[in-house]
């Protein structure tokens, strides 16, 4: 385990992230030290985009959830772009006539 007691001074890229029940259930059979390493890896990646050095066991577990974290980050970034553009109001019959026939 590396950097467990060191507070990360890196730039915070996100202030929050989703921690799923499945992430919690996956650590059920870990020792306390392994739980700390697992949670630290999730937090560092989700908040700071840092991949920490991990023990092989934790690295294997992390690889299983990394895709979900990446998908959540992508969804969040896409949401910042705004929603679907609003539709223009359909032209009225009078507008169509005016455009076609100049009336």
C-alpha positions in Angstrom: 0.0 0.0 0.0 1.2 3.4 -0.9 0.2 7.0 0.1 -2.6 5.9 2.3 -2.1 8.6 5.0 -1.0 11.3 2.6 -3.6 13.8 1.7 -3.7 14.3 -2.0 -2.7 17.9 -3.0 -3.5 17.3 -6.6 -6.1 19.4 -8.4 -9.6 18.2 -7.7 -11.2 17.4 -11.0 -14.6 16.5 -9.5 -16.0 17.2 -6.1 -18.1 14.1 -5.9 -18.6 10.7 -7.4 -21.0 7.8 -7.2 -20.0 5.0 -4.9 -22.2 2.0 -5.8 -23.4 -0.7 -3.4 -21.6 -3.2 -5.6 -18.3 -1.4 -4.8 -19.1 -1.8 -1.1 -20.2 -5.4 -1.3 -17.0 -6.3 -3.2 -14.8 -5.4 -0.2 -16.8 -7.5 2.2 -14.0 -10.2 2.5 -11.0 -7.8 2.5 -8.9 -7.1 5.6 -9.1 -3.6 7.0 -5.8 -2.6 5.3 -7.0 -3.9 2.0 -10.3 -2.0 2.4 -8.4 1.2 3.0 -6.3 0.6 -0.1 -9.3 -0.2 -2.2 -11.3 2.8 -1.1 -8.2 5.1 -1.5 -7.7 3.8 -5.1 -11.4 4.5 -5.9 -11.3 8.0 -4.4 -8.0 9.0 -6.0 -9.1 7.8 -9.5 -12.7 9.2 -9.2 -11.7 12.6 -7.9 -8.2 13.3 -9.1 -7.7 10.9 -12.1 -4.8 9.3 -10.3 -4.1 5.6 -10.6 -2.2 4.5 -7.5 0.1 1.7 -7.1 -2.0 -1.2 -5.8 -1.4 -4.7 -4.6 -2.3 -7.3 -7.2 -5.5 -8.3 -5.4 -6.8 -4.7 -5.1 -5.7 -3.9 -8.7 -7.7 -6.8 -10.0 -10.8 -5.6 -8.0 -10.2 -2.1 -9.2 -10.1 -3.1 -12.9 -13.6 -4.5 -12.5 -15.1 -1.1 -11.4 -12.9 1.2 -13.4 -15.1 1.0 -16.5 -18.1 2.0 -14.4 -16.2 5.0 -13.0 -15.1 6.0 -16.5 -18.7 5.8 -17.8 -19.9 8.0 -14.9 -17.2 10.6 -15.7 -18.2 10.6 -19.3 -21.9 11.0 -18.5 -21.0 13.9 -16.2 -18.9 15.6 -18.8 -21.5 15.1 -21.5 -24.1 16.6 -19.2 -22.1 19.8 -19.0 -22.7 20.3 -22.7 -26.3 20.8 -22.1 -29.4 18.8 -23.1 -30.9 18.2 -26.4 -31.4 21.4 -28.5 -34.9 22.8 -28.4 -37.0 22.3 -31.5 -38.0 25.2 -33.5 -41.7 25.9 -33.5 -43.3 24.6 -36.6 -44.1 27.1 -39.2 -47.7 28.3 -39.4 -49.8 28.0 -42.5 -49.4 31.8 -43.0 -45.6 31.6 -42.8 -45.5 28.8 -45.3 -47.7 30.7 -47.7 -45.6 33.8 -47.2 -42.3 31.9 -47.9 -43.7 30.1 -51.0 -45.8 32.7 -52.6 -44.7 36.0 -51.0 -48.3 36.5 -49.6 
